[in-house]
Amino acid sequence: MADEGLRPIIVKRIKKGGGGHHGGAWKIAYADFVTAMMAFFLLMWLLGSTTKGDLNGISEYFKTPLKVAMQGGSGSGDSSSVIPGGGKDLTRKDGQVKGGDDPDVKKKTFNLTAAKQALEREEAQRLQGLKERLQQKIENSPALQKFKNQLMLDFTSEGLRIQIVDEQNRPMFPSAKAELAGYTAEILREIGPVLNDVPNKIGLSGHTDATPYFSENGYSNWELSADRANASRRALVQGGMQDNKVMRVVGLGSAVNLDRKDPFNPINRRISIIVMNKKTEEGLMRDAGKLEVGNGNGNGSGTGADAAGSAAPAAGSPPAAPAAGSR
């Protein structure tokens, strides 16, 4: 009877199987979702705070991000930019594909151009100052003041031009001769020292009018104009101009007239002195460097005073009388 009063004890054992709880997998999925949402809202915030220039830069990059890499050669692989594809920064429209020259090269080119322009302005001011000093000397010097109508100052593409022109009753040279008249030599000696005020080189050219002039030995307006230019150079040096300032002495005959309508006008008989600008000096130096020096067989070339002087006859050979008209 006692056994009948005892109730059985039932123990339930639950076996864990596929239907149990799923562990931490859901946490990974949730973390991915939260990360994606954070990235989305971060992107929305960036788009809202990005300027139009930044957006254009991003858009430009995604058009051809691999163009440089696919073409090979020096390109995106050499770039130190942190932006894939070689862009400068997000505010730049053109990346490495369209970037062109290195910014440092552009900067150096800009600096060189600016420096060159500054030097040109400085030189223009220097030549303008020389012109004003010459004008003042012409007005104040008794030796020059009476000849001021025969002195012309102006600017050309080569620099400051000083011209001494003939007058009908006051020629600079005797007819058909390269000997300076007394007052012409005086004018040149007065001008000479003033030219030392600037470091620029000097060029001289002699000119005649169109009156025909030939001699039996071939001496013509060309040789005569070259001899007159060289005589003017000597007078400038005698007046105090440094001899090494002279870079060019040429005779142009009647090829370049001051009065183009009347080639026989006495004003065409003149001496032109050019105070050269740097561009002209450099051009002459470049051209001289391209010439081949002759070997004594007459095939060589010359420049400057030597070239002008080589065309003229010996100083002692008198030319024949010219045709009618003063030269």
C-alpha positions in Angstrom: 0.0 0.0 0.0 2.9 2.2 0.8 4.2 1.7 -2.7 0.9 2.7 -4.2 1.1 6.2 -2.5 4.4 7.1 -4.2 4.0 9.1 -7.4 6.6 8.6 -10.2 9.1 11.4 -10.9 9.3 12.3 -14.6 12.4 14.0 -15.9 12.1 15.7 -19.3 15.4 16.0 -21.2 15.3 18.4 -24.2 17.6 17.6 -26.9 19.1 20.6 -28.8 18.8 20.3 -32.5 18.2 22.3 -35.6 15.1 23.9 -34.2 17.0 25.6 -31.3 18.0 29.2 -31.1 20.2 30.6 -34.0 23.3 31.8 -32.1 25.0 35.1 -33.2 24.4 35.1 -36.9 21.7 37.7 -36.7 24.1 40.0 -35.0 26.4 39.9 -38.1 23.5 40.7 -40.4 22.4 43.5 -38.1 25.9 45.0 -38.0 26.0 44.9 -41.8 22.7 46.6 -42.0 23.7 49.3 -39.5 27.0 49.9 -41.4 25.2 50.2 -44.7 22.8 52.7 -43.2 25.6 54.7 -41.7 27.4 54.7 -45.1 24.2 55.8 -46.8 23.5 58.7 -44.4 27.2 59.7 -44.6 26.9 59.8 -48.4 23.8 61.8 -48.1 25.5 64.3 -45.8 28.5 64.5 -48.1 26.4 65.2 -51.1 24.5 67.8 -49.2 27.7 69.6 -48.1 29.8 69.2 -51.3 30.1 72.1 -53.6 29.3 72.1 -57.3 33.0 72.1 -58.2 33.6 69.0 -56.1 30.7 67.2 -57.8 32.0 68.1 -61.2 35.4 66.8 -60.3 34.0 63.5 -59.1 31.8 63.2 -62.2 34.8 63.9 -64.5 36.9 61.2 -62.8 34.2 58.5 -63.2 33.9 59.2 -66.9 37.4 57.8 -67.8 39.0 56.5 -64.6 41.2 53.9 -66.3 42.1 55.7 -69.6 45.7 56.5 -68.6 46.3 53.1 -67.1 45.0 51.2 -70.1 47.0 53.3 -72.6 50.3 52.5 -70.7 53.4 54.6 -70.5 54.0 57.3 -67.9 50.7 58.0 -66.4 48.6 57.2 -63.5 51.1 54.8 -62.0 53.6 57.6 -61.6 51.2 60.0 -60.0 51.7 60.8 -56.3 48.0 61.9 -56.1 45.9 60.2 -53.4 43.0 60.3 -55.8 42.7 57.3 -58.1 43.3 58.2 -61.7 45.7 61.0 -61.0 43.3 63.9 -60.3 44.8 67.0 -58.6 42.0 67.4 -56.1 38.2 67.3 -56.1 37.9 71.0 -57.1 39.8 70.4 -60.4 37.7 69.6 -63.4 40.5 67.9 -65.4 42.4 64.9 -64.1 45.6 63.4 -65.3 44.1 62.5 -68.6 43.5 66.1 -69.5 45.9 67.7 -67.0 48.6 68.5 -69.5 51.9 69.9 -68.1 53.0 69.5 -64.6 51.9 72.5 -62.5 55.5 73.2 -61.5 56.4 73.5 -65.1 53.5 75.9 -65.7 54.5 77.9 -62.7 58.1 78.2 -63.9 57.0 79.2 -67.4 54.7 81.8 -65.9 57.5 83.1 -63.7 59.9 83.3 -66.7 57.3 85.1 -68.8 56.6 87.6 -66.0 60.3 88.2 -65.5 60.9 88.8 -69.2 58.0 91.3 -69.3 59.4 93.1 -66.3 62.8 93.3 -68.0 61.2 94.7 -71.2 59.4 97.3 -69.2 62.6 98.3 -67.4 64.4 98.5 -70.7 61.7 100.6 -72.3 61.9 103.0 -69.3 65.7 103.1 -69.6 65.5 104.0 -73.4 62.8 106.6 -72.7 65.1 108.2 -70.1 67.9 108.2 -72.6 65.7 109.9 -75.2 64.7 112.6 -72.7 68.4 113.2 -71.8 69.3 113.6 -75.4 66.4 116.0 -76.1 67.5 118.0 -73.1 71.1 118.1 -74.3 70.0 119.2 -77.8 68.1 122.1 -76.2 70.9 123.1 -73.8 74.0 122.5 -75.9 75.0 125.4 -78.1 76.7 123.0 -80.4 73.5 120.9 -80.9 70.8 123.5 -80.5 71.5 125.1 -83.9 71.2 121.7 -85.6 68.1 120.4 -83.8 66.2 120.5 -87.1 68.6 117.9 -88.4 68.3 115.6 -85.4 65.4 113.2 -85.2 64.6 110.9 -82.2 62.0 108.1 -82.3 61.4 104.5 -81.3 61.4 101.5 -83.7 61.1 97.7 -83.1 64.9 97.6 -82.7 65.1 100.3 -80.0 65.8 104.1 -79.8 66.7 105.6 -83.2 68.8 108.8 -83.5 68.9 110.2 -87.0 71.1 113.0 -88.4 69.7 114.1 -91.7 71.0 116.3 -94.5 69.6 119.7 -95.4 69.8 121.2 -98.8 72.2 123.9 -97.7 73.9 122.0 -94.9 75.0 118.5 -96.0 76.6 116.2 -93.5 79.2 115.0 -96.0 80.9 116.6 -99.0 79.4 115.2 -102.2 80.5 111.6 -103.0 82.8 111.6 -100.0 82.8 109.8 -96.6 84.6 112.6 -94.8 82.4 114.2 -92.1 81.7 117.9 -92.3 83.0 119.8 -89.3 79.6 120.4 -87.7 78.5 116.7 -88.3 81.6 115.5 -86.4 80.8 118.0 -83.7 77.2 116.6 -83.4 78.4 113.1 -83.1 81.1 113.9 -80.5 78.4 115.6 -78.4 76.1 112.6 -78.6 78.8 110.0 -78.0 79.2 110.3 -74.2 75.5 110.3 -73.6 75.2 106.8 -75.1 77.4 105.5 -72.4 74.6 106.1 -69.9 72.9 102.8 -71.0 74.4 99.3 -71.3 72.7 98.8 -74.7 74.7 98.1 -77.8 74.8 100.5 -80.8 74.1 100.0 -84.4 74.9 102.5 -87.2 73.6 102.6 -90.7 74.5 105.0 -93.6 71.9 106.1 -96.2 72.1 108.0 -99.5 69.5 109.4 -101.8 68.6 107.7 -105.1 70.9 109.7 -107.3 72.8 107.2 -109.4 76.5 106.9 -108.6 79.0 104.4 -110.0 82.7 104.4 -110.6 85.0 102.4 -112.7 86.2 100.3 -109.8 82.6 99.5 -108.7 82.4 102.0 -105.9 78.7 102.8 -105.5 76.1 104.2 -103.1 76.4 100.9 -101.1 80.1 101.4 -100.4 79.7 105.1 -99.9 76.9 104.7 -97.3 79.0 102.0 -95.4 82.0 104.3 -95.3 79.9 107.2 -94.0 78.5 105.0 -91.3 82.0 103.9 -90.2 83.2 107.5 -90.2 80.3 108.3 -87.9 81.3 105.5 -85.6 84.9 106.9 -85.4 83.5 110.3 -84.5 81.3 108.9 -81.7 84.3 107.0 -80.2 86.4 110.2 -80.5 83.7 112.0 -78.5 83.9 109.5 -75.7 81.6 106.6 -76.5 83.0 103.2 -75.6 84.2 101.4 -78.7 82.9 98.1 -77.5 79.3 99.4 -77.6 79.2 99.1 -81.3 77.6 95.9 -82.6 76.7 96.7 -86.2 77.8 99.1 -88.9 76.1 98.8 -92.2 75.6 100.8 -95.4 72.1 100.6 -97.0 72.6 102.9 -99.9 69.3 104.3 -101.1 67.3 101.1 -100.3 65.6 102.6 -97.2 64.3 106.1 -97.8 63.0 108.4 -95.2 60.9 110.2 -97.7 59.4 107.4 -99.8 57.5 109.7 -102.1 60.7 111.6 -103.1 63.8 109.3 -103.2 65.9 112.3 -104.2 65.0 114.4 -101.1 68.1 115.5 -99.2 66.5 114.1 -96.0 67.2 110.6 -97.3 70.9 111.2 -96.9 71.4 110.5 -93.3 73.1 108.5 -90.5 70.9 106.4 -88.3 72.1 105.4 -84.8 70.1 102.6 -83.2 70.4 102.1 -79.4 69.4 98.4 -79.6 66.9 96.8 -77.2 67.7 93.3 -75.8 65.6 91.5 -78.3 67.6 93.0 -81.2 70.9 92.2 -79.6 69.9 88.6 -78.9 68.7 88.2 -82.5 72.0 89.4 -83.9 73.9 87.1 -81.6 71.8 84.1 -82.7 72.2 84.9 -86.3 76.0 85.4 -85.9 76.2 82.0 -84.3 74.5 80.3 -87.3 77.1 81.7 -89.8 80.0 79.6 -91.0 83.4 81.2 -90.8 85.2 81.2 -94.2 88.6 79.6 -94.8 90.0 82.4 -96.9 88.5 81.3 -100.2 85.9 84.1 -100.2 83.1 81.8 -99.1 82.9 83.0 -95.5 80.4 85.4 -94.0 80.8 88.3 -91.7 78.6 90.5 -89.5 78.6 93.8 -87.8 81.3 96.4 -88.5 83.5 93.8 -90.3 80.7 93.0 -92.8 80.1 96.6 -93.5 83.7 97.5 -93.8 84.5 94.6 -96.2 82.2 96.0 -98.8 84.1 99.3 -99.0 87.4 99.9 -100.9 90.6 100.8 -99.3 90.6 104.2 -97.7 93.1 105.5 -100.1 91.3 104.7 -103.3 89.3 107.8 -104.4 86.0 107.2 -106.0 85.1 108.6 -109.4 82.9 111.6 -109.6 79.2 111.0 -109.0 76.3 111.6 -111.4 74.6 115.0 -111.1 73.2 115.7 -107.7 74.5 115.8 -104.2 74.9 112.6 -102.2 
